[in-house]
Amino acid sequence: MSGSSGGGGGGGGGGGGPCGACKFLRRKCVNACIFAPYFDSEQGAAHFAAVHKVFGASNVSKLLLHIPPHKRLDAVVTICYEAQARLRDPVYGCVAHIFALQQQVTPPPPPFI
């Protein structure tokens, strides 16, 4: 994922080749590519592979089109995190990580006497 919120993939006229999503899907990256600002051509393909495997490219593109442009970067970061968590733990996903962190900060209950 690129940290920019504008045209990071190159398909939108940047001249740097297809974005990571289009590279992974092996398709031509067009100027209006919904994924180009969020999946750069270097690391974006690896991030998008997880997203595509868990959610599907079509579902994610439809979801992003329903989100205001200024909130899409946060959505993509969240989707990528959840996809990677689902690949590590298909049942619980990111909830397993939340639970593990919660166990670190919550003291154990007192023993029964």
C-alpha positions in Angstrom: 0.0 0.0 0.0 1.3 3.4 -0.8 0.9 6.1 1.8 -0.3 8.6 -0.7 -4.0 9.3 -1.4 -3.4 10.2 -5.1 -2.3 8.3 -8.1 0.4 6.2 -6.5 0.1 3.3 -9.0 1.2 4.9 -12.2 -1.8 3.7 -14.2 -3.5 7.0 -13.6 -1.1 8.7 -15.9 2.0 8.5 -13.8 3.8 6.4 -16.4 5.2 4.0 -13.8 3.3 1.0 -15.1 0.2 -0.6 -13.5 -0.7 -0.3 -9.9 -0.1 -3.3 -7.6 -3.7 -4.5 -7.9 -3.7 -4.4 -11.7 -0.3 -6.0 -11.8 -1.6 -8.8 -9.6 -4.8 -9.2 -11.7 -2.7 -8.9 -14.9 -4.9 -6.3 -16.4 -4.3 -2.8 -17.9 -4.4 -0.1 -15.3 -6.7 2.7 -16.5 -6.7 6.4 -15.4 -9.8 5.9 -13.2 -8.4 2.7 -11.5 -10.0 2.7 -8.0 -7.0 0.8 -6.6 -4.1 2.9 -8.0 -3.9 5.4 -5.2 -3.7 2.8 -2.6 -1.7 -0.1 -4.0 1.7 1.0 -5.5 3.4 -1.1 -8.1 6.2 -2.4 -5.8 4.6 -3.6 -2.6 1.0 -3.2 -3.6 0.7 -6.5 -5.4 1.6 -8.4 -2.3 -0.9 -6.5 -0.2 -3.5 -6.8 -2.8 -3.0 -10.6 -3.1 -4.2 -11.0 0.4 -7.2 -8.6 -0.1 -8.2 -10.4 -3.3 -7.9 -13.9 -1.8 -10.1 -13.0 1.2 -12.6 -10.5 -0.1 -12.3 -10.5 -3.9 -11.3 -7.6 -6.2 -14.8 -6.9 -7.3 -16.2 -6.7 -3.8 -13.5 -4.4 -2.6 -13.8 -2.0 -5.6 -17.6 -1.8 -5.0 -17.0 -1.1 -1.3 -14.4 1.6 -2.1 -16.8 3.3 -4.5 -19.4 3.7 -1.7 -16.8 5.3 0.6 -16.1 9.1 0.4 -12.6 9.6 -1.3 -11.2 11.3 1.8 -11.9 8.2 3.9 -10.8 5.5 1.4 -7.2 5.4 2.6 -8.3 4.4 6.1 -10.7 1.8 4.6 -7.9 0.3 2.5 -5.5 0.1 5.5 -8.2 -1.6 7.5 -9.2 -4.0 4.7 -5.5 -5.0 4.2 -5.0 -5.5 7.9 -8.1 -7.7 8.1 -7.2 -9.7 5.0 -3.7 -10.5 6.3 -5.2 -11.4 9.7 -7.8 -13.7 8.0 -5.0 -15.5 6.2 -3.1 -16.0 9.5 -6.3 -17.0 11.4 -9.2 -17.9 9.1 -11.7 -18.2 11.9 -11.1 -15.2 14.1 -9.1 -12.8 11.9 -8.1 -9.6 13.6 -10.2 -10.5 16.6 -7.6 -13.0 17.7 -5.0 -10.2 17.7 -7.3 -8.0 19.7 -8.0 -10.8 22.2 -4.3 -11.4 22.6 -3.6 -7.7 23.3 -6.5 -7.6 25.7 -5.0 -10.5 27.6 -1.8 -8.6 28.0 -3.5 -5.6 29.7 -6.2 -7.4 31.7 -5.1 -8.9 35.0 -6.1 -12.5 35.5 -9.2 -13.2 37.6 -8.6 -14.1 41.3 -8.4 -17.8 42.0 -11.4 -19.6 43.5 -11.1 -20.5 47.1 
